């Protein structure tokens, strides 16, 4: 009888521990995803700015050529 009670207590402790660990893993995954999303947006914004600057530069060169 003692072994059964101790075994059930052990199983209950492991179950709670696994649930806590799963919750922590999920929180970590969400934080990592948010960090990656922010980095991706920043990188995309920088690429768009660079492309826009290149287009503006090309447009300025074309206008200068047309005036000649």
C-alpha positions in Angstrom: 0.0 0.0 0.0 2.9 2.4 0.8 4.5 1.7 -2.5 1.3 2.5 -4.4 0.9 5.8 -2.6 4.5 6.8 -3.1 4.3 5.8 -6.8 1.2 7.9 -7.3 2.8 10.9 -5.6 5.9 10.5 -7.8 3.7 10.4 -10.9 1.8 13.5 -9.8 5.1 15.4 -9.2 6.4 14.5 -12.6 3.2 15.5 -14.3 3.3 19.0 -12.6 7.0 19.3 -13.5 6.3 18.5 -17.1 3.5 21.0 -17.3 5.7 23.8 -15.8 8.5 22.9 -18.2 6.1 23.0 -21.2 4.8 26.4 -20.1 8.3 27.8 -19.8 9.3 26.4 -23.2 6.2 28.0 -24.8 7.0 31.4 -23.3 10.6 31.1 -24.5 9.4 30.2 -28.0 7.0 33.2 -28.1 9.8 35.6 -27.0 12.1 34.2 -29.6 9.5 34.5 -32.3 8.8 38.1 -31.4 12.5 38.9 -31.4 12.9 37.3 -34.9 9.8 39.1 -36.2 11.3 42.4 -35.0 14.6 41.7 -36.6 13.0 40.7 -39.9 11.0 43.9 -40.0 14.0 46.0 -39.3 16.0 44.2 -42.0 13.2 44.6 -44.5 12.8 48.3 -43.7 16.5 48.8 -44.2 16.3 47.1 -47.5 13.4 49.2 -48.6 15.2 52.4 -47.6 18.3 51.3 -49.6 16.2 50.5 -52.6 14.3 53.8 -52.4 17.6 55.7 -52.2 18.9 53.8 -55.3 15.7 54.7 -57.2 15.9 58.3 -56.1 19.6 58.5 -57.2 18.8 56.9 -60.6 15.9 59.3 -61.1 18.1 62.3 -60.3 20.7 61.0 -62.9 18.0 60.6 -65.5 16.7 64.1 -64.9 20.2 65.5 -65.2 20.8 63.6 -68.5 17.5 64.9 -69.9 18.5 68.5 -69.1 21.7 68.2 -71.1 
